[in-house]
Amino acid sequence: MATVKLSFILKVFLAQCLALTALSLHVHEFEVKQQGLKNLLEPQTAIRSRRDLGDRDPKCTSQENTFLNEINSGKVKLEQKHAFQNESYYSMALAWCGNNGDLIVVITQESFGTVKPSKVYKSTDFGAHFKPVMLNRQPRIYKHNGVHRNPHNTKKIYLVDAGDATGSRLFITKDGGDNFYESQLPFHLTGEILFHPNKAHEDYLLASSALLSTKIKSGNKNLMTLYASFDNGRTWRMVDTYVQTYKWGSIDDDPRTIYATVDPQKTHPFLATFVAIRYILHRFSDGTAGSKTKILENVVSFGHQEKFLYASIYSPQVRGNRLIKISTNQGKTWHTAQLPTITGDRFFSVLDMNEKLVFMHVDNPGDTGHGTLYTSGALGVVYSESLPKHLYPNYGDVTDFYRVESMRGVYITSQINEDNSIHSMISYNRGAMWQKLPRPNNAPCKDEKKPCHLQIHGTYSIQRGVIASPPLSSKAAPGIVLVHGHVADALQTTHPDVYVTSDGGYTWAKALTGPHQYQIADSGGLLVAVSVDNPQPTTIKFSVDEGQCWHEYKFVQNPDEAIVMTGLLTEPGNQALSVGVWGYHPKNKTWTAFIIDFSKVIKRQCGSDDYSIWVPHSKLRVNEEAYVKGCLLGMREEFKRIRKDSWCHNGYNYTIEKKTKNCVCTREDYECDYGYLRGAGSDICQKDRSFVKPDIDICLRGHEEKIVTEGYRKIPGDVCVGGFSPSGRQIDMSVQCSEDSKELVLEEITYKKESGGHNSSVIAAVVIIVVLLVVIMGVFLVHKYIILRRHRVVYRYSLLNQNDAEQYDNEFETAISTTSATVYHDSDDDEELNSPAVRKEKNMYGSTAGSQSSSNHTRVKSYHDDSDVDMLE
């Protein structure tokens, strides 16, 4: 594997900017294809309509009789329909561009590399009505990544025009689409625009061109040329060429600082497929080539968050192996993360860096498809094991790891059983402890002889063909999470049901039968869902009591008006009472939106008596004293939420009322330090006698400084005061790394020296490559294919189910065992695979583009270093 090109996908999840990133992602892309429309309208034999069992709850019946008489009688109409007439193009992009329901819509078409003229529209009422936007010239907006929104200023929208031979063109608005100005770029913009993480510098932009040569006045610019703008895209300056990955500086840097990896050999992209490129990480202190400083060599990939600067580098000792380096001073000095060495057939991925804690996944040897999940200390150097056998397949960036937005400290992920089945795990305290999800009340389980827990479908299931949407939560709706799942001992293949929790995952209840698209609105006061049993739905379901009671509203009266749904949308903040069902009319060939205004049915504004106090994590420490109930990481929170028996709304301008106070320290505020563990039933951290290899790694990597541990360490971000104060003996790691022990370790390692070469050798090698190009390609592809086929693991799903679709189960089990997985790469440099339209085409009834509000849809964007993904892209 060391001699094979290692393809690395870099994806940095910036926890400190999560909200900003989420806002910038509120550009939804939809696409339909003629063949897809034909298939969707044919009978769907695999989808079976099911009804909830049991009698209707008297409380739900009372709600209908009290509040829904006008709706059910047809006296009040909730929906407004808008059709974009004479627009037969199959691609559309939406961008929320204001705080009061402003929306920009771009309808465009690309074919065989040609971008056809586009139409731009604007709405000021959540999409109920639109008017054309007039630009200086007929725009030709790219189908993918053609619309961008500034994460700091929602009124700033950027439309990327195909431009001409000299470069792309930007149409920019600073007032939500009322006025646009035009900017000619000196390059062809490919991929996404990278905005500055600091709101004070919202006009700072980064973009790149991936064209081999773009002729402009200043000369020829080569592959992956990086450009920067400091005036909101009006003018651009070149930063450097042959740039692989780039990021704005950290919080301690000058605002114009840029970090970027550059290929010093200027490898041609075709040859880059066959060689492992050793990039150089540079720091551009003022965004210009003249301020470039080399800070690290032999780099594979990098990323940063707050004070942490991460980089994966090739090991200087063992060829093909990689180490993780960390710097907290802008790259002046580097430390090696105390994690298992990454060999050529393994990868690591930073999954989350929230509140000064790093979640790091390290792949197990042998391409097993799973690995170990670690959590970091405050400096990001020392790590402790959080969860073994963590699911992370070896063929792409597909993981079920999910941070719950509505509940501080709660994470959900998937773990592998000994029989290779998959089960869900949840942590309520940021990875310090994991457990299986509790069984929902009154939920049936097919085999009661086995442990029955809620099993949640995430990204992996969706990519394997399970009809589901990822978990959904929102900071605007404390405690609420919507998921698709089953109640069993492991994940199943049959259509999942919708489950909901209102306390952040401690208790769950079945909400809806069968797969749905769902959304959160009115700051959690309203939940909406549309069944995917019918590709052309006519009914929307809604709940005003956190998913206990659900009511139906028919928004399509005439079946001929039904559309193929491509997205269920609410505005980015999840605060509005208007919800949009977007789609394409298959016969009229028009994009159509049904905007449903629930303020007409939930008329009353909530008063003070309609709210009650809710304390998160009050069930975390059931055996602790009252003074620590609800405490997590040294803090106790109190929220005001609508009482479940109040039929009222929060309103668009509602602000969450929250109180916080510090807690007294307990043992839950500490974790065992590096090389220590707790015995069963004990809170004492003792030296783990079997924990040897990481100590060897420390010695091997030549650490001269002392690593001092007291056996315990306070969890990063914990703010508790007083109380429990553990102590332990100090260990000077430099003693364990004495010269004798180093020599002993070195004798056990066989080093492979990097071979140098002369110019004549290089020339000869190039000639050989050119002559034998076809042979090399064939050998490489066959070799890589054999390796992947040897190591790829297909995890099995349980065949138990809660319905009568056993025949469908068996067919699906066979299918996922014999076919290749469809891999979703959440990658900045892969517009096709990253596009919601493509995801929609692959799984029309599952997690479609726009079906999730991006602030809630926390699909992992990880700092990911993978060695095998190139063959499966």
C-alpha angles and dihedrals in degrees: 000000000000091000093049122087111265111218112205126195113202117205120162119202105204104198094185088058098039094118091047092048090049091053092050089052092060089105106107121199122200129185136173131185130210095240090046091054090050092051093046093054093052118091112283105221094179094057116077123191112230134184129215113261126232135036121308115264111258088227090059092047089051091053091053094048093047105039109015105053094104092046095047092047091053095242093121123049117202102183135077120193127213124182123189097226122214091011105124096162114122098219129075135169128198127199125185104222109176148024099258105055098289112161135182119206125192121190115194146149136216127190130173093346094310121119113210125209113290134212122224124202136178133208129190098187105060092277102309091119133018137191128193119262113225116217130186091257139008105285126222102199120190115251094227123038089000095123124053132176125206107243093213099044115033092195091066111089127173122204114195111216122198088238121184140287092298096056148292125307129227126212106200131188127188097182104056097272102314091113133015132194126199129235125189111214123213089222141036107264112225126180124001135334111247112218125205113263093226118080090212087068100041091141092063111104136177126198138158143209120224095190117121093230132002114183112221134154095271093054139263118335119202138214118323098002112186122219132186132201124195098181103060096276100309094116131016135201128198115246103182145318132245089031114167103183132002139186138176115254126272128262092274095052131091107272091248094053116125129188118205140164114229130193105234092193093053090225117201110247092240093053090044087073091069104039136059105240117215105210127200117229111223132188117214104198097195103019096263133108090240092065095053117137125182110229105166138013135205090035123170099181140332145195141171143210127184105321096344121099111187128194137173112216136178113260113253090214107044120037114236095016120115135209132201114235125195130195129185097183105060094277099307091122131013135205128198115241109240096239134119112288113263109237124198094270095049139069141194130216133193102221101179139002102185124152095355094304122115123210108203126185117203117191118235118242119273102035093277094162092240137068145162126299114218134189123211138229122241093278095048092235105094118056136190127205112261106170130001125212091025111180113248112140118223098234104067149335096302116136136148092217106132132174112212107233095198098055127048114236098010121128132173126200144146130261131194121241123217090260091053093253118134129239133178125247132193133198122198096185106050098275099313088118132010129199140169116271115264119255112256116247115270092359114150120235121199096217111034090180089073127063108274119210137152109273114200125208116224138167095306093056092047091052089050090057103263110147102238145110124236120258113287128211137148136205087226091062109052114212099002121124128167120200143165115236154127134241106238143098091276142005116293136210099227122096109289127226128232117258128186137198126192097187100059098269105316093109129020137192134191109254107174137008116240131004119317141171108242141187141187119230139169092034090296095317090108131040121188133188140176122203117237094207087099118047088210104045122193100181134065124198124214140183131196098185103063095276102311096114125028127196130191130228123187107220095174112061098171113055089212088066094057115121134205100256116232099168147007107211141182126176116283099259094054088230104110125093092218120093127188128214106199127191151125126272105229097205102037092037093223133132108241136187129198109200111198116199110203093183085085091063100032094047105157123086110227118253130205092272091058093067132077133189118259123190115200119221093018087138096050097088105032094163097044129098119276093251092068098042109126093014118140123171089351096305135101120202132196123196133188113226135173113271111248092237094054117098098204141103135244094220133226096280095046116138119204112246111222136167125194136188136174120256134217113262119258133172088273089070092063135061131195113272127236111308094011134103141181121245120231110288093002133109092201117108112218133183110274104231092195093052098097112128098066089053088053089050090054091053093043093053092056102242108179096177121087118258104204123193133179093198091255133064130189111246109256111259094021111139101185119139133212120338121085111032112177124201135189142163120291120240122202104211090198087071090058088047095058119149092257093054092045091054090048090053093046091056089059094054124075110208124209112212118222108248117232127209144201128234092259090055091050092050092048091049092051091050091050091049092051094047096044098034096124092047093049092050091051094047091046096050094045092046093048093045092052092050094050094045089051095052106030111113123205111201117214127235123220114259093213114110145172097230137051098263097111092135090054089049093057093047091050094047089055092046097054091045096054106033134068119259120248103237123210112209112197089203132149092216098049107071095169097054092037094054117107087220092064091045087050092053092049095049110016095174098039132062100344127186111277093011087109126048104237095230087062100035101082100184104171117260098190137185089243130183111187130168103196106041095095093074094053102044 
